[in-house]
Amino acid sequence: MAVQIHPTAIVEQGAQLGEDVVIGAYSIIGAQVSIGDRTHVGSHSIIEGITDIGVDNQIGHHVLLGGPPQDKKYAGEPTRLSIGDRNSIREFTSVHRGTVQDKGVTIVGNDNWIMGYVHLAHDCVIGNHTILASNAQLAGHIHVGDWAIMGGLTGSHQFVKVGAHAMVGGGSVLHKDVPPFVMISGNPATPFGVNSEGMRRRGFTQEQIMAVKRAYKAIYRQDLTIEQAIEAITASAQPDTASVLNLMTTFLTQATRGIVR
């Protein structure tokens, strides 16, 4: 199937469209945009700026990708948005380009499920296989790890980090980092256990799940400092649990806003 561009759509000269791309009615594709094979863009969407989109993405109606950052320091620098493969980006979602105060690029990885009305601000980095439920609002410079879930109507402070396999309950307000595998909820957000069901669904062993639960207790229930918790978690590692525990200790070491506790 050849590229399909609705007669009412505008594709500016210089835009690069891969094979079998579909551009819906009244959508606008800017001159510096690159869209990979088999990606479908719904109606009334705008893709602008220096924006690279991979293959097999489904982009809904009324989506804005590559808009200028909502940052008063932005002075028109040629920053970018990079989106990977096989993402679903639903209606009225907005994703902005990066700023030179960070790495100059907003990044969305592969196989993400981004629901309606989500906002990803400048310099966010979204991993792979995440779920961002409707109306999740991410401020600038936020990092979300692989397989993490952000519930609907969540609000996240800039520079927050959400670890891999973490789960943020709907309506939560994040001011601090969320360690991998941890479930949090509320305003302000507080922890309430380990995402063990998610771990089981993704093939983690029972030994790995139990090791993460023990690590959770070291962080949250043994009145330890973060440094002491890291030491206890590291000391408990076994050959078959070292990888998941290293994910947690590395995150704790690199947390910049403190963790939800």
Secondary structure, DSSP 8 states (H G I E B T S, - for coil): ---EE-TT-EE-TT-EE-TT-EE-TT-EE-TTEEE-TT-EE-TT-EE-SEEEE-SS-EE-TT-EEEE--S-TT--S---EEEE-SS-EE-TT-EEE---TTTTSEEEE-SS-EE-TT-EE-TT-EE-SS-EE-TT-EE-TT-EE-TT-EE-TT-EE-TT-EE-TT-EE-TT-EESSBB-TTEEEETTTTEEEEE-HHHHHHTT--HHHHHHHHHHHHHHHTS---HHHHHHHHHHH--TTTHHHHHHHHHHHHH-SS-B--
